[in-house]
Amino acid sequence: MPIKAQAAAAFRYLALAGSVLLALLNGSLYSPIYDSVDQILYLFSRSSLHAGLLPLQPYRTTLFIASMTLLIGGIPAALYERLRGLAQTTPASAALWFLTTLLLSLPTLRELASAE
């Protein structure tokens, strides 16, 4: 594998790993939408048989917000790949995914920076 291809693959994986970390941060307690999503998930899972234990509710909320952040953040990258006719993720589409996830996580980053 040539050096240029290795560098492109490393950048792609780092951008995707950064997107996952930002999404997990966006699902944290610092997220401005955490409380409202927690209440909505509680109401939906209250009568469900597979809801699990109530002490696990904060983890479900975190995973739900993180998953939605990754899914919504991937839409512009998927559209870019589709319009360009690409068969796999390129460094440009991975960077687009990271930047979109960063934009979605900006309110959480602002709350985290203002917390002492």
ChimeraX commands (.cxc) that place a marker at each C-alpha (Angstrom):
marker #1 position 0.00,0.00,0.00 radius 0.5
marker #1 position 1.53,3.33,-1.01 radius 0.5
marker #1 position 2.21,6.03,1.57 radius 0.5
marker #1 position -0.45,8.35,0.13 radius 0.5
marker #1 position -3.15,5.66,0.40 radius 0.5
marker #1 position -2.10,4.90,3.98 radius 0.5
marker #1 position -2.30,8.58,4.93 radius 0.5
marker #1 position -5.75,8.87,3.34 radius 0.5
marker #1 position -6.97,5.79,5.21 radius 0.5
marker #1 position -5.53,7.10,8.49 radius 0.5
marker #1 position -7.23,10.48,8.00 radius 0.5
marker #1 position -10.52,8.78,7.17 radius 0.5
marker #1 position -10.41,6.63,10.31 radius 0.5
marker #1 position -9.38,9.55,12.51 radius 0.5
marker #1 position -12.22,11.69,11.18 radius 0.5
marker #1 position -14.74,8.92,11.79 radius 0.5
marker #1 position -13.35,8.27,15.29 radius 0.5
marker #1 position -13.58,11.99,16.00 radius 0.5
marker #1 position -17.20,11.94,14.84 radius 0.5
marker #1 position -17.99,9.10,17.23 radius 0.5
marker #1 position -16.30,10.90,20.14 radius 0.5
marker #1 position -18.16,14.12,19.39 radius 0.5
marker #1 position -21.44,12.23,19.18 radius 0.5
marker #1 position -20.80,10.61,22.57 radius 0.5
marker #1 position -19.98,14.02,24.00 radius 0.5
marker #1 position -23.20,15.36,22.52 radius 0.5
marker #1 position -25.09,12.64,24.37 radius 0.5
marker #1 position -23.63,13.64,27.73 radius 0.5
marker #1 position -25.38,15.49,30.54 radius 0.5
marker #1 position -23.98,18.77,29.19 radius 0.5
marker #1 position -26.22,18.54,26.13 radius 0.5
marker #1 position -29.01,21.14,26.13 radius 0.5
marker #1 position -31.44,18.56,24.72 radius 0.5
marker #1 position -30.59,15.83,27.26 radius 0.5
marker #1 position -33.47,16.51,29.67 radius 0.5
marker #1 position -36.18,16.73,27.04 radius 0.5
marker #1 position -34.98,13.61,25.22 radius 0.5
marker #1 position -34.74,11.79,28.57 radius 0.5
marker #1 position -38.35,12.63,29.39 radius 0.5
marker #1 position -39.60,11.62,25.95 radius 0.5
marker #1 position -37.72,8.31,26.05 radius 0.5
marker #1 position -39.05,7.64,29.53 radius 0.5
marker #1 position -42.63,8.22,28.37 radius 0.5
marker #1 position -42.20,5.96,25.35 radius 0.5
marker #1 position -40.46,3.17,27.26 radius 0.5
marker #1 position -42.69,3.28,30.34 radius 0.5
marker #1 position -45.19,0.74,29.04 radius 0.5
marker #1 position -42.72,-1.31,27.04 radius 0.5
marker #1 position -41.84,-4.82,28.11 radius 0.5
marker #1 position -38.25,-4.55,26.88 radius 0.5
marker #1 position -37.54,-1.19,28.54 radius 0.5
marker #1 position -35.26,-2.74,31.13 radius 0.5
marker #1 position -34.39,-1.33,34.49 radius 0.5
marker #1 position -35.13,2.31,35.30 radius 0.5
marker #1 position -31.55,3.03,36.50 radius 0.5
marker #1 position -30.38,2.33,32.94 radius 0.5
marker #1 position -32.46,5.21,31.55 radius 0.5
marker #1 position -29.56,7.76,31.49 radius 0.5
marker #1 position -27.47,5.33,29.44 radius 0.5
marker #1 position -30.29,4.84,26.96 radius 0.5
marker #1 position -30.65,8.60,26.63 radius 0.5
marker #1 position -26.93,9.06,26.03 radius 0.5
marker #1 position -26.81,6.28,23.44 radius 0.5
marker #1 position -29.95,7.58,21.72 radius 0.5
marker #1 position -28.64,11.15,21.40 radius 0.5
marker #1 position -25.21,9.90,20.27 radius 0.5
marker #1 position -26.76,7.58,17.68 radius 0.5
marker #1 position -29.01,10.30,16.31 radius 0.5
marker #1 position -26.07,12.71,16.15 radius 0.5
marker #1 position -24.06,10.20,14.10 radius 0.5
marker #1 position -26.99,9.41,11.83 radius 0.5
marker #1 position -27.92,13.04,11.17 radius 0.5
marker #1 position -24.25,13.99,10.81 radius 0.5
marker #1 position -23.78,11.30,8.17 radius 0.5
marker #1 position -26.53,12.58,5.88 radius 0.5
marker #1 position -24.45,15.32,4.15 radius 0.5
marker #1 position -21.54,12.90,3.72 radius 0.5
marker #1 position -23.86,10.28,2.21 radius 0.5
marker #1 position -25.37,12.84,-0.16 radius 0.5
marker #1 position -21.88,13.95,-1.18 radius 0.5
marker #1 position -20.84,10.36,-1.88 radius 0.5
marker #1 position -24.04,9.70,-3.80 radius 0.5
marker #1 position -23.76,12.82,-5.95 radius 0.5
marker #1 position -20.12,12.11,-6.75 radius 0.5
marker #1 position -20.85,8.44,-7.49 radius 0.5
marker #1 position -18.30,7.17,-4.99 radius 0.5
marker #1 position -18.28,3.52,-3.95 radius 0.5
marker #1 position -16.66,4.05,-0.54 radius 0.5
marker #1 position -15.92,6.72,2.01 radius 0.5
marker #1 position -13.21,9.16,0.99 radius 0.5
marker #1 position -11.25,11.52,3.25 radius 0.5
marker #1 position -13.40,14.40,1.99 radius 0.5
marker #1 position -16.67,12.70,2.92 radius 0.5
marker #1 position -15.24,11.62,6.30 radius 0.5
marker #1 position -14.20,15.23,6.95 radius 0.5
marker #1 position -17.69,16.38,5.95 radius 0.5
marker #1 position -19.17,13.87,8.40 radius 0.5
marker #1 position -16.85,15.15,11.14 radius 0.5
marker #1 position -17.68,18.79,10.45 radius 0.5
marker #1 position -21.42,18.14,10.45 radius 0.5
marker #1 position -21.12,16.25,13.74 radius 0.5
marker #1 position -19.08,19.15,15.11 radius 0.5
marker #1 position -21.82,21.60,14.10 radius 0.5
marker #1 position -24.44,19.43,15.80 radius 0.5
marker #1 position -22.29,19.26,18.95 radius 0.5
marker #1 position -21.53,22.98,19.21 radius 0.5
marker #1 position -24.25,23.70,21.81 radius 0.5
marker #1 position -22.89,20.92,24.00 radius 0.5
marker #1 position -19.33,22.15,23.58 radius 0.5
marker #1 position -20.47,25.64,24.55 radius 0.5
marker #1 position -22.17,24.30,27.70 radius 0.5
marker #1 position -19.10,22.27,28.55 radius 0.5
marker #1 position -16.82,25.30,28.13 radius 0.5
marker #1 position -19.03,27.49,30.32 radius 0.5
marker #1 position -19.27,24.89,33.11 radius 0.5
marker #1 position -16.77,25.31,35.88 radius 0.5
marker link #1:1,2 radius 0.2
marker link #1:2,3 radius 0.2
marker link #1:3,4 radius 0.2
marker link #1:4,5 radius 0.2
marker link #1:5,6 radius 0.2
marker link #1:6,7 radius 0.2
marker link #1:7,8 radius 0.2
marker link #1:8,9 radius 0.2
marker link #1:9,10 radius 0.2
marker link #1:10,11 radius 0.2
marker link #1:11,12 radius 0.2
marker link #1:12,13 radius 0.2
marker link #1:13,14 radius 0.2
marker link #1:14,15 radius 0.2
marker link #1:15,16 radius 0.2
marker link #1:16,17 radius 0.2
marker link #1:17,18 radius 0.2
marker link #1:18,19 radius 0.2
marker link #1:19,20 radius 0.2
marker link #1:20,21 radius 0.2
marker link #1:21,22 radius 0.2
marker link #1:22,23 radius 0.2
marker link #1:23,24 radius 0.2
marker link #1:24,25 radius 0.2
marker link #1:25,26 radius 0.2
marker link #1:26,27 radius 0.2
marker link #1:27,28 radius 0.2
marker link #1:28,29 radius 0.2
marker link #1:29,30 radius 0.2
marker link #1:30,31 radius 0.2
marker link #1:31,32 radius 0.2
marker link #1:32,33 radius 0.2
marker link #1:33,34 radius 0.2
marker link #1:34,35 radius 0.2
marker link #1:35,36 radius 0.2
marker link #1:36,37 radius 0.2
marker link #1:37,38 radius 0.2
marker link #1:38,39 radius 0.2
marker link #1:39,40 radius 0.2
marker link #1:40,41 radius 0.2
marker link #1:41,42 radius 0.2
marker link #1:42,43 radius 0.2
marker link #1:43,44 radius 0.2
marker link #1:44,45 radius 0.2
marker link #1:45,46 radius 0.2
marker link #1:46,47 radius 0.2
marker link #1:47,48 radius 0.2
marker link #1:48,49 radius 0.2
marker link #1:49,50 radius 0.2
marker link #1:50,51 radius 0.2
marker link #1:51,52 radius 0.2
marker link #1:52,53 radius 0.2
marker link #1:53,54 radius 0.2
marker link #1:54,55 radius 0.2
marker link #1:55,56 radius 0.2
marker link #1:56,57 radius 0.2
marker link #1:57,58 radius 0.2
marker link #1:58,59 radius 0.2
marker link #1:59,60 radius 0.2
marker link #1:60,61 radius 0.2
marker link #1:61,62 radius 0.2
marker link #1:62,63 radius 0.2
marker link #1:63,64 radius 0.2
marker link #1:64,65 radius 0.2
marker link #1:65,66 radius 0.2
marker link #1:66,67 radius 0.2
marker link #1:67,68 radius 0.2
marker link #1:68,69 radius 0.2
marker link #1:69,70 radius 0.2
marker link #1:70,71 radius 0.2
marker link #1:71,72 radius 0.2
marker link #1:72,73 radius 0.2
marker link #1:73,74 radius 0.2
marker link #1:74,75 radius 0.2
marker link #1:75,76 radius 0.2
marker link #1:76,77 radius 0.2
marker link #1:77,78 radius 0.2
marker link #1:78,79 radius 0.2
marker link #1:79,80 radius 0.2
marker link #1:80,81 radius 0.2
marker link #1:81,82 radius 0.2
marker link #1:82,83 radius 0.2
marker link #1:83,84 radius 0.2
marker link #1:84,85 radius 0.2
marker link #1:85,86 radius 0.2
marker link #1:86,87 radius 0.2
marker link #1:87,88 radius 0.2
marker link #1:88,89 radius 0.2
marker link #1:89,90 radius 0.2
marker link #1:90,91 radius 0.2
marker link #1:91,92 radius 0.2
marker link #1:92,93 radius 0.2
marker link #1:93,94 radius 0.2
marker link #1:94,95 radius 0.2
marker link #1:95,96 radius 0.2
marker link #1:96,97 radius 0.2
marker link #1:97,98 radius 0.2
marker link #1:98,99 radius 0.2
marker link #1:99,100 radius 0.2
marker link #1:100,101 radius 0.2
marker link #1:101,102 radius 0.2
marker link #1:102,103 radius 0.2
marker link #1:103,104 radius 0.2
marker link #1:104,105 radius 0.2
marker link #1:105,106 radius 0.2
marker link #1:106,107 radius 0.2
marker link #1:107,108 radius 0.2
marker link #1:108,109 radius 0.2
marker link #1:109,110 radius 0.2
marker link #1:110,111 radius 0.2
marker link #1:111,112 radius 0.2
marker link #1:112,113 radius 0.2
marker link #1:113,114 radius 0.2
marker link #1:114,115 radius 0.2
marker link #1:115,116 radius 0.2
view
